[in-house]
Amino acid sequence: MFYNILKLYKFLLQTNLLGPEWTPKVALFWSGWWSWIKKLLDKVKSWELKMRVEALVSSRPWIWVETHATNFEVQLATIYEKFPPRKVLWFDRWEYSPESLKIIAWYYQKIFKQYWLDYIFLSWWLRYVCWIPFNKVINIHPGPTQEWYWWEKMHWEAVHKKVWQDYVDWKINQTCVTMHYATDIFDDPNATIVQVPVDLSWPFDLWSCHQEHWCRNAKEVWERVNAVEHFIQWKITQLIVSWAISWTWDKKDKVEVNMEQVKKYEFPEWTVFAANLSLQDWIPYKGS
């Protein structure tokens, strides 16, 4: 029943029967650098990214956050409160108790319902998300989600340090930027939307990153990944809000991608949709 309603909604959107002025309503969650969010807001302002940003949600009480929200005429919401503690399972893995999950879910559902959101987009958001439909929450991850690059502590410099060490040890030849639906598994490799390769062995020139040499340390890994994130995030976001990319949120189903719509945008060679890259070479796996 729910899937049939979802298909009808998709049909109405694609045929413009919801009206020419209708656009998806979204919230942008972030905990890190402002540049990611500013890039998306600039694209919204120029109408290259066709969505309505109803709220910016920050987990940190930075003074300048309110100023930027005001400049872009966007409501500012915050989740500063500490989440309930987790129980240690094994090897630095944790889980929340059912009572804790209810408390966490309350924060997200309050925002989701208050603004009548269609999607939540996460950028550098390091908090657990739960009790929101999996196909409504999209995350960008600065690395692979397969193997040992996906678990909870693999964020920011941690994932770049591991990528660099594995590259030095000849375990991998490249890294990637991943956008995926946020499920109940951190950086779920089975909910991949796209993986965009980031080469480490040759000179690199993209967006603000210009390296005339092969990658030499973890910081340079970060610089290359950062450039790719800025280059592709708004494009994938537009493909999602226009339903060129969609998912039923049933883990048995694959992410659906309209490749005709994808061709309208420029992506690096060997970019893989609804699948995972091989990190050992430049040939993608045949499936996720």
C-alpha positions as CSV (number, residue, x, y, z in Angstrom):
1,M,0.0,0.0,0.0
2,F,2.7,2.5,1.0
3,Y,4.8,1.6,-2.1
4,N,1.8,2.3,-4.4
5,I,1.2,5.7,-2.7
6,L,4.9,6.4,-3.2
7,K,4.7,5.6,-6.9
8,L,1.7,7.8,-7.3
9,Y,3.5,10.7,-5.6
10,K,6.4,10.2,-7.9
11,F,4.2,10.2,-11.0
12,L,2.4,13.4,-9.9
13,L,5.8,15.1,-9.3
14,Q,7.3,14.1,-12.6
15,T,4.3,15.0,-14.6
16,N,4.0,18.4,-12.8
17,L,0.4,17.7,-11.7
18,L,1.3,19.0,-8.2
19,G,1.6,22.4,-9.8
20,P,4.4,24.4,-11.3
21,E,5.2,26.2,-8.0
22,W,5.5,23.0,-6.0
23,T,9.0,22.2,-4.8
24,P,10.1,19.7,-2.1
25,K,10.7,21.0,1.4
26,V,13.9,20.1,3.0
27,A,16.0,20.7,6.1
28,L,19.8,20.8,6.1
29,F,21.6,19.3,9.1
30,W,25.3,20.0,9.7
31,S,27.9,20.0,12.4
32,G,31.0,21.1,10.5
33,W,32.2,23.6,7.9
34,W,29.7,26.1,6.7
35,S,31.0,25.9,3.1
36,W,29.0,22.7,2.3
37,I,25.7,24.3,3.3
38,K,26.5,27.6,1.7
39,K,27.1,25.8,-1.6
40,L,23.7,24.2,-1.5
41,L,22.0,27.5,-0.5
42,D,23.7,29.3,-3.3
43,K,22.4,26.7,-5.8
44,V,18.9,27.1,-4.3
45,K,19.1,30.8,-4.6
46,S,20.1,30.5,-8.3
47,W,17.3,27.9,-8.8
48,E,19.8,25.3,-10.1
49,L,18.7,23.3,-7.1
50,K,14.9,23.2,-7.0
51,M,13.9,22.8,-3.4
52,R,12.7,24.9,-0.5
53,V,15.0,24.9,2.5
54,E,12.7,25.2,5.4
55,A,15.3,24.9,8.2
56,L,19.0,24.8,9.0
57,V,19.7,22.5,11.8
58,S,23.0,22.8,13.7
59,S,24.4,20.8,16.6
60,R,26.7,23.5,17.7
61,P,25.9,27.0,19.1
62,W,28.1,29.0,16.8
63,I,27.4,32.7,16.7
64,W,27.7,33.1,13.0
65,V,25.1,30.3,12.3
66,E,22.2,32.6,13.0
67,T,23.6,35.4,10.8
68,H,23.9,33.0,7.8
69,A,20.4,31.7,8.4
70,T,19.1,35.3,8.4
71,N,21.0,36.2,5.2
72,F,19.4,33.3,3.3
73,E,16.0,33.8,4.9
74,V,15.9,30.3,6.4
75,Q,14.6,29.2,9.8
76,L,17.2,28.1,12.2
77,A,16.7,25.0,14.4
78,T,19.2,23.5,16.8
79,I,19.9,20.2,18.5
80,Y,22.4,21.2,21.1
81,E,21.3,18.7,23.8
82,K,23.4,15.7,24.5
83,F,22.0,12.5,23.3
84,P,21.5,9.7,25.9
85,P,24.6,7.5,26.5
86,R,25.1,4.2,24.6
87,K,26.0,0.8,25.9
88,V,29.3,-0.6,24.7
89,L,29.0,-3.9,22.7
90,W,32.4,-4.8,21.3
91,F,35.4,-3.2,19.6
92,D,34.2,0.4,20.2
93,R,30.7,-0.4,18.9
94,W,27.7,0.9,20.8
95,E,23.9,0.6,20.8
96,Y,21.1,2.7,22.3
97,S,18.5,1.3,24.6
98,P,14.9,1.4,23.4
99,E,14.2,4.2,25.9
100,S,17.2,6.2,24.6
101,L,16.0,5.7,21.0
102,K,12.6,7.2,21.8
103,I,14.3,10.3,23.2
104,I,16.5,10.7,20.2
105,A,13.6,10.1,17.8
106,W,11.7,12.9,19.4
107,Y,14.2,15.5,18.3
108,Y,14.1,14.4,14.7
109,Q,10.4,13.8,14.4
110,K,9.7,17.2,16.0
111,I,11.6,19.0,13.2
112,F,10.4,16.7,10.5
113,K,6.7,17.3,11.4
114,Q,7.1,20.9,12.3
115,Y,8.3,21.9,8.9
116,W,6.4,19.2,6.9
117,L,9.6,18.0,5.3
118,D,10.1,15.9,2.3
119,Y,13.8,15.3,2.9
120,I,16.6,15.8,5.4
121,F,20.1,16.2,4.0
122,L,23.1,15.7,6.3
123,S,26.5,17.2,5.9
124,W,29.1,16.4,8.6
125,W,26.2,15.4,10.9
126,L,27.7,13.1,13.5
127,R,24.6,12.2,15.4
128,Y,22.6,9.0,15.1
129,V,19.3,9.5,13.1
130,C,16.4,7.2,13.8
131,W,12.6,6.8,13.3
132,I,12.6,8.8,10.1
133,P,11.9,6.8,6.8
134,F,15.2,5.7,5.4
135,N,14.5,7.2,2.0
136,K,13.9,10.6,3.4
137,V,17.3,11.1,5.0
138,I,20.5,11.5,2.8
139,N,24.0,11.7,4.0
140,I,27.3,12.5,2.4
141,H,30.3,10.5,3.6
142,P,33.9,11.6,2.9
143,G,35.1,8.2,2.0
144,P,34.1,4.7,1.1
145,T,31.3,2.9,3.0
146,Q,32.5,-0.7,2.3
147,E,35.0,-2.7,4.3
148,W,36.3,-0.8,7.4
149,Y,35.6,2.7,6.2
150,W,31.9,2.9,7.2
151,W,31.5,2.4,11.0
152,E,30.6,5.2,13.4
153,K,34.1,6.6,14.2
154,M,35.0,6.8,10.5
155,H,34.3,10.5,10.1
156,W,36.3,13.7,9.2
157,E,40.1,13.1,9.6
158,A,39.7,9.6,10.8
159,V,38.6,8.2,7.5
160,H,41.3,10.2,5.6
161,K,44.0,8.9,7.9
162,K,42.9,5.3,7.4
163,V,42.6,5.8,3.6
164,W,46.1,7.3,3.5
165,Q,47.6,4.5,5.6
166,D,45.9,1.8,3.4
167,Y,47.2,3.6,0.3
168,V,50.7,3.6,1.7
169,D,50.4,-0.1,2.5
170,W,49.3,-0.8,-1.1
171,K,45.8,-2.0,0.1
172,I,43.9,0.5,-2.1
173,N,44.6,2.6,-5.1
174,Q,41.8,5.2,-4.6
175,T,39.2,6.5,-2.2
176,C,35.8,8.0,-3.0
177,V,33.0,10.3,-1.9
178,T,29.8,8.5,-1.0
179,M,26.2,9.7,-0.8
180,H,23.8,7.3,0.7
181,Y,20.4,7.0,2.4
182,A,20.8,7.0,6.2
183,T,19.4,3.8,7.6
184,D,19.7,2.3,11.1
185,I,23.3,1.3,10.2
186,F,26.0,3.9,10.2
187,D,27.1,4.7,6.6
188,D,25.1,1.7,5.3
189,P,27.0,0.3,2.3
190,N,23.8,-1.3,1.0
191,A,22.0,2.0,0.8
192,T,24.5,3.6,-1.6
193,I,23.2,6.3,-4.0
194,V,26.6,7.1,-5.6
195,Q,30.3,6.7,-5.1
196,V,32.6,9.1,-6.9
197,P,36.2,8.0,-7.2
198,V,39.0,10.2,-5.9
199,D,42.3,9.4,-7.4
200,L,45.4,9.4,-5.2
201,S,48.2,8.5,-7.7
202,W,48.1,11.4,-10.1
203,P,48.0,15.2,-10.1
204,F,44.6,16.5,-9.2
205,D,42.7,19.6,-10.4
206,L,39.1,20.1,-9.4
207,W,37.1,23.0,-7.9
208,S,39.5,24.7,-5.3
209,C,42.0,21.8,-5.1
210,H,45.0,22.1,-7.4
211,Q,47.8,19.5,-6.7
212,E,50.5,19.1,-9.3
213,H,51.7,15.8,-7.8
214,W,50.5,12.6,-6.5
215,C,48.8,12.5,-3.0
216,R,51.4,12.7,-0.3
217,N,49.6,12.7,3.1
218,A,46.2,12.5,4.8
219,K,45.7,16.2,4.5
220,E,46.0,16.1,0.8
221,V,43.5,13.2,0.7
222,W,41.1,15.5,2.6
223,E,41.7,18.3,0.1
224,R,40.9,16.1,-2.9
225,V,37.8,14.6,-1.2
226,N,36.6,18.1,-0.2
227,A,36.8,19.3,-3.7
228,V,34.8,16.3,-5.0
229,E,32.2,16.8,-2.3
230,H,31.6,20.4,-3.4
231,F,31.6,19.3,-7.0
232,I,28.9,16.6,-6.8
233,Q,26.8,17.2,-3.7
234,W,24.3,19.7,-5.1
235,K,24.0,17.7,-8.3
236,I,23.0,14.5,-6.5
237,T,20.7,16.5,-4.2
238,Q,18.9,17.9,-7.3
239,L,18.6,14.4,-8.8
240,I,17.0,13.2,-5.5
241,V,14.5,16.0,-5.0
242,S,13.5,15.7,-8.7
243,W,12.9,11.9,-8.2
244,A,15.6,11.0,-10.8
245,I,17.0,9.0,-7.8
246,S,14.6,7.3,-5.5
247,W,14.3,4.3,-3.1
248,T,11.4,2.5,-1.5
249,W,13.3,2.3,1.8
250,D,12.8,-1.5,1.8
251,K,16.3,-2.9,2.1
252,K,15.4,-5.7,-0.3
253,D,15.0,-3.1,-3.1
254,K,17.8,-1.3,-4.9
255,V,18.1,2.4,-5.3
256,E,16.5,3.5,-8.6
257,V,18.5,5.8,-10.8
258,N,17.3,7.5,-14.0
259,M,20.5,7.6,-16.0
260,E,19.0,9.8,-18.7
261,Q,18.6,12.6,-16.0
262,V,22.1,11.8,-14.6
263,K,23.6,12.5,-18.1
264,K,22.6,16.1,-17.8
265,Y,25.3,16.7,-15.2
266,E,29.0,16.3,-15.2
267,F,30.5,13.6,-13.0
268,P,34.1,12.2,-12.8
269,E,34.9,9.2,-14.8
270,W,34.1,5.8,-13.2
271,T,31.4,7.4,-10.9
272,V,29.1,4.5,-9.9
273,F,25.4,4.8,-9.0
274,A,23.5,2.4,-6.7
275,A,26.7,0.4,-6.3
276,N,30.1,0.4,-4.6
277,L,33.5,1.1,-6.3
278,S,36.5,-1.3,-6.1
279,L,39.1,0.5,-4.1
280,Q,41.9,-1.7,-5.4
281,D,41.5,-0.6,-9.0
282,W,39.4,1.6,-11.2
283,I,36.8,-1.0,-12.2
284,P,33.5,-0.8,-10.3
285,Y,31.8,-3.8,-8.7
286,K,28.7,-5.1,-10.4
287,G,26.3,-4.3,-7.7
288,S,26.0,-2.9,-4.2
